[in-house]
């Protein structure tokens, strides 16, 4: 009788083990999940030149076109949704979005909860000021007591926090990088710490922020952009493969050149 009970118990343990593995595998099979519903829901913020609207209201940008091309290879339709950048990890885990594809800096601390694609684009954090203050703010030392803004939860915010020269600045987080530029333009902030790729596209002569400029010589952090997925997601491998194909055939570089960006291989 004891032998029979032990056998039954062993069989139950094996059944539970296989059930648990199957459940975990299903949870990580984002590729099937996305293909079954026919869409890849992509979390973004409005951020030129990565994802932004043109004068006709059409969503364009480097990451927009990149994502559209990858989705075509995967056989699904891209569905872009604007998110609160400060809650991006919550949105991803809750399956409100399937990935974060929006000039997303690959950071070691985020790798605990997010799996990243291969890096595809270079970036750094820079300081943007009013052009009329170019003689006042010339380096980090001159910004030591300044009123500085950055997007909450962004690499810009992390760069400010990690910078010894800015430990005594008056820092305020805002909801979007575009809002950080608006604060400087309005005079309510002295400087905004934002992505170089955004600043290059949005400030200076011929832009809506022609009265703003990047402070030469301030490079707060070198960064690499990647696409963020749920931890353990098998979408990473499929998207990396599609990315490699686009790099090989030159189509990704063509999109990068269109928006004035530098790929990792450049």
QUIZIDA-V422834 format. One record per residue. N is the residue number from 0. RES is the residue in three letters. OMEGA is omega in whole degrees, -180 to 180 (* if undefined). Layout:
# QUIZIDA-V422834
n: (N:N)
res: (RES:RES)
omega: (OMEGA:OMEGA)
This chain:
# QUIZIDA-V422834
n: (0:1:2:3:4:5:6:7:8:9:10:11:12:13:14:15:16:17:18:19:20:21:22:23:24:25:26:27:28:29:30:31:32:33:34:35:36:37:38:39:40:41:42:43:44:45:46:47:48:49:50:51:52:53:54:55:56:57:58:59:60:61:62:63:64:65:66:67:68:69:70:71:72:73:74:75:76:77:78:79:80:81:82:83:84:85:86:87:88:89:90:91:92:93:94:95:96:97:98:99:100:101:102:103:104:105:106:107:108:109:110:111:112:113:114:115:116:117:118:119:120:121:122:123:124:125:126:127:128:129:130:131:132:133:134:135:136:137:138:139:140:141:142:143:144:145:146:147:148:149:150:151:152:153:154:155:156:157:158:159:160:161:162:163:164:165:166:167:168:169:170:171:172:173:174:175:176:177:178:179:180:181:182:183:184:185:186:187:188:189:190:191:192:193:194:195:196:197:198:199:200:201:202:203:204:205:206:207:208:209:210:211:212:213:214:215:216:217:218:219:220:221:222:223:224:225:226:227:228:229:230:231:232:233:234:235:236:237:238:239:240:241:242:243:244:245:246:247:248:249:250:251:252:253:254:255:256:257:258:259:260:261:262:263:264:265)
res: (UNK:UNK:UNK:UNK:UNK:UNK:UNK:UNK:UNK:UNK:UNK:UNK:UNK:UNK:UNK:UNK:UNK:UNK:UNK:UNK:UNK:UNK:UNK:UNK:UNK:UNK:UNK:UNK:UNK:UNK:UNK:UNK:UNK:UNK:UNK:UNK:UNK:UNK:UNK:UNK:UNK:UNK:UNK:UNK:UNK:UNK:UNK:UNK:UNK:UNK:UNK:UNK:UNK:UNK:UNK:UNK:UNK:UNK:UNK:UNK:UNK:UNK:UNK:UNK:UNK:UNK:UNK:UNK:UNK:UNK:UNK:UNK:UNK:UNK:UNK:UNK:UNK:UNK:UNK:UNK:UNK:UNK:UNK:UNK:UNK:UNK:UNK:UNK:UNK:UNK:UNK:UNK:UNK:UNK:UNK:UNK:UNK:UNK:UNK:UNK:UNK:UNK:UNK:UNK:UNK:UNK:UNK:UNK:UNK:UNK:UNK:UNK:UNK:UNK:UNK:UNK:UNK:UNK:UNK:UNK:UNK:UNK:UNK:UNK:UNK:UNK:UNK:UNK:UNK:UNK:UNK:UNK:UNK:UNK:UNK:UNK:UNK:UNK:UNK:UNK:UNK:UNK:UNK:UNK:UNK:UNK:UNK:UNK:UNK:UNK:UNK:UNK:UNK:UNK:UNK:UNK:UNK:UNK:UNK:UNK:UNK:UNK:UNK:UNK:UNK:UNK:UNK:UNK:UNK:UNK:UNK:UNK:UNK:UNK:UNK:UNK:UNK:UNK:UNK:UNK:UNK:UNK:UNK:UNK:UNK:UNK:UNK:UNK:UNK:UNK:UNK:UNK:UNK:UNK:UNK:UNK:UNK:UNK:UNK:UNK:UNK:UNK:UNK:UNK:UNK:UNK:UNK:UNK:UNK:UNK:UNK:UNK:UNK:UNK:UNK:UNK:UNK:UNK:UNK:UNK:UNK:UNK:UNK:UNK:UNK:UNK:UNK:UNK:UNK:UNK:UNK:UNK:UNK:UNK:UNK:UNK:UNK:UNK:UNK:UNK:UNK:UNK:UNK:UNK:UNK:UNK:UNK:UNK:UNK:UNK:UNK:UNK:UNK:UNK:UNK:UNK:UNK:UNK:UNK:UNK:UNK:UNK:UNK:UNK:UNK:UNK)
omega: (180:179:179:180:179:179:179:-180:179:179:178:-180:179:179:179:-180:179:179:179:179:180:180:179:-180:179:-179:-178:-178:180:-179:178:179:-179:-180:180:-180:174:-179:169:-179:-171:178:-178:162:177:-168:177:6:-175:178:180:-176:176:-175:180:180:179:178:-179:177:-178:-178:178:-178:177:-179:179:-180:179:179:177:178:180:-179:178:179:176:175:-176:178:-180:-179:170:-175:-178:-180:-176:-179:178:179:-179:-178:-180:-178:171:174:180:178:176:-172:-167:-176:-172:-179:176:-179:-178:-178:-180:-178:177:-177:-176:171:-177:170:170:176:-178:-175:179:178:172:177:-179:178:178:-178:171:-179:-179:179:-176:178:-178:-178:-175:-179:-178:-179:-179:179:-173:-178:-174:173:-173:178:174:178:179:179:-176:175:176:178:178:-180:178:-178:-176:-175:-178:-178:-176:-177:-177:177:176:-174:174:176:178:-171:-178:177:178:178:178:177:179:179:179:180:-179:180:179:173:179:-177:174:175:-173:176:178:-177:177:-178:-180:-177:-168:-177:178:-176:178:179:176:180:-177:-180:178:177:174:177:180:173:177:176:-171:-179:172:-175:173:179:174:179:-177:179:176:-179:179:-177:177:173:-177:-178:-178:180:176:179:179:179:179:179:180:176:-178:-177:176:-177:178:178:179:178:179:180:180:-177:175:-178:178:176:-180:-176:-177:*)
